[in-house]
């Protein structure tokens, strides 16, 4: 730390992204990326757009915003595009939370929420999930505090029905409820249509998972136009050109090729079913998932040990050291070949360990 880092941030513990090692060619099942490349139209459009990089991009993201609005059946001014959904989440924490407006989230959920809270000096309250890692919605009914829920949740993959989301949103009319739908395209139903009924609902989404654009950094928020106006105030006070030229065109083309991406989601769901069953057959306990990953543990092998042994065999999964989930690994669903390689590697590990 330098002598100049202000007290405000000196104790901040930043978010740790999933590892991206370069020492060998891993099968990457650790950061919930899509195993499928962007559609050829996306790559082509990005290549052409590169010739215009000397010019600033459209700060309003006009075409992209229209396309996102169209997909979700909402108005243009009910959408804000951002640099990944991490950015819209941070904007929302900045805009709607402070010392007098704390935020509440689950003990086992996306690790960035507590970092956004700390970064912005926002008090937060943690509500433990039930033993099976599901949300007890009674914990969120009429609590009169801002709320953020990942749905499906990460790293568990557990999904909360839209009707339950609606109960939470409607019972906290004077507080913001953020529903983080990073993984909604893998079997869930978006709550975005509820924004016309509830002015306190902000739904966030991303192109990182189902639309193969993790490296492009594209996210968005959907909410009542006044919420979006507030979020725009934050955007234009931090980085008006937050979504770069290449990413804007990539997002537009991705939505024009929606069929390709929705087909990929179907394949991921199929591969997820295969993986759940194969892991189950090997004696794993797998939490039923509606995301592009599964969260699984096995009594026969320690979670950290399995992670290390898989890495040694060239397969990366994500292990968290947090006490409550240290027995588990989060495994991204990739292609069928990748999942078969995973299962074969686990069988080998078991054999080598005499399990
Ligand atoms: N929310 C959740 C629950 C996530 O797991 C992630 C991915 N790390 C994000 C949001 C952020 O994704 P991105 O910034 O790539 O859109």
Boltz pocket constraint, residues with backbone or C-beta under 6 A from the ligand:
constraints:
  - pocket:
      binder: B
      contacts: [[A, 31], [A, 83], [A, 84], [A, 85], [A, 86], [A, 87], [A, 110], [A, 150], [A, 152], [A, 153], [A, 154], [A, 180], [A, 182], [A, 205], [A, 206], [A, 207], [A, 208], [A, 214], [A, 217], [A, 218], [A, 219]]
      max_distance: 6.0
